[in-house]
């Protein structure tokens, strides 16, 4: 879904809404119905987005991104990558932001 949204210019909103659904509302983001509703709430066509997310070009792009993530050591979500520095887990968000600001915080 995020890949579709990224190609259409609303990827950031999609990712933020998906994180909120998962981590704030314990929604089943693996459900096409849940994600379709989320997309509708963002003002886009939920059914069309779900359908496009299931096409081979999107699946191929997802596979390429997954392979690249594995190559870089990413193994779960949320993961934050700042340059080559990897931060895993919601509790590391502030560290990732500090690292990005060149503050090099440690936790």
C-alpha positions in Angstrom: 0.0 0.0 0.0 2.8 2.4 0.9 4.5 1.8 -2.5 1.3 2.6 -4.3 0.9 5.7 -2.2 4.5 6.8 -2.7 4.1 6.6 -6.5 0.9 8.7 -6.2 2.5 11.4 -4.0 0.7 10.6 -0.7 3.2 8.0 0.7 4.1 9.9 3.8 0.5 10.3 4.9 -0.1 6.6 4.2 2.9 5.5 6.3 2.0 7.8 9.2 -1.6 6.5 9.1 -0.5 2.9 9.0 1.8 3.4 11.9 -0.9 5.0 13.9 -3.4 2.2 13.0 -0.9 -0.5 14.1 0.8 1.1 17.1 -2.0 3.3 18.5 -5.1 1.4 17.6 -3.8 -2.2 17.3 -5.5 -2.5 13.9 -4.7 -5.5 11.7 -2.8 -3.7 9.0 -2.4 -7.1 7.1 -6.1 -6.9 6.4 -7.0 -5.5 2.9 -10.3 -4.3 4.4 -8.5 -2.4 7.2 -6.1 -0.8 4.8 -8.8 0.0 2.3 -10.7 1.9 5.0 -7.5 3.7 6.0 -6.9 4.8 2.4 -10.5 6.0 2.2 -10.0 8.0 5.3 -7.0 9.6 3.7 -9.2 10.7 0.8 -8.2 8.1 -1.8 -9.9 5.2 -3.5 -9.3 2.3 -1.0 -10.5 -0.5 -3.3 -8.4 0.7 -6.2 -5.3 1.1 -4.0 -5.7 -2.4 -2.5 -6.1 -3.8 -6.1 -3.0 -2.0 -7.4 -1.0 -3.0 -4.3 -1.6 -6.6 -5.4 -0.2 -6.2 -8.9 3.0 -7.8 -10.1 4.9 -4.6 -10.6 4.2 -3.5 -7.0 5.1 -7.0 -5.7 8.4 -6.9 -7.7 9.2 -3.5 -6.3 8.4 -4.7 -2.7 10.7 -7.7 -3.2 13.5 -5.4 -4.4 13.0 -3.1 -1.4 12.9 -6.2 1.0 16.1 -7.6 -0.5 17.8 -4.2 0.0 16.5 -3.9 3.6 17.9 -7.4 4.4 21.2 -6.4 2.8 21.3 -3.4 5.1 20.5 -5.4 8.2 16.9 -4.2 8.7 14.9 -7.0 10.4 11.7 -5.5 11.9 9.5 -2.4 12.3 9.8 0.2 13.1 13.4 0.6 11.9 15.0 3.9 11.3 18.0 4.2 9.0 20.1 7.4 9.2 22.8 7.1 6.7 24.3 3.7 7.5 23.3 3.9 11.2 20.4 1.6 12.1 17.9 2.2 14.9 15.4 -0.5 15.7 12.3 -0.1 17.8 9.9 2.7 18.8 12.1 3.5 21.8 15.0 4.4 19.5 13.1 7.1 17.5 14.6 9.9 19.6 18.1 8.5 19.1 17.5 8.3 15.4 16.3 11.9 15.2 19.3 13.0 17.3 21.7 11.1 15.1 20.1 12.7 12.0 20.6 16.1 13.7 24.2 15.2 14.2 23.8 15.0 18.0 24.9 11.4 18.1 22.8 10.6 21.2 23.2 7.2 22.9 20.6 5.4 24.9 
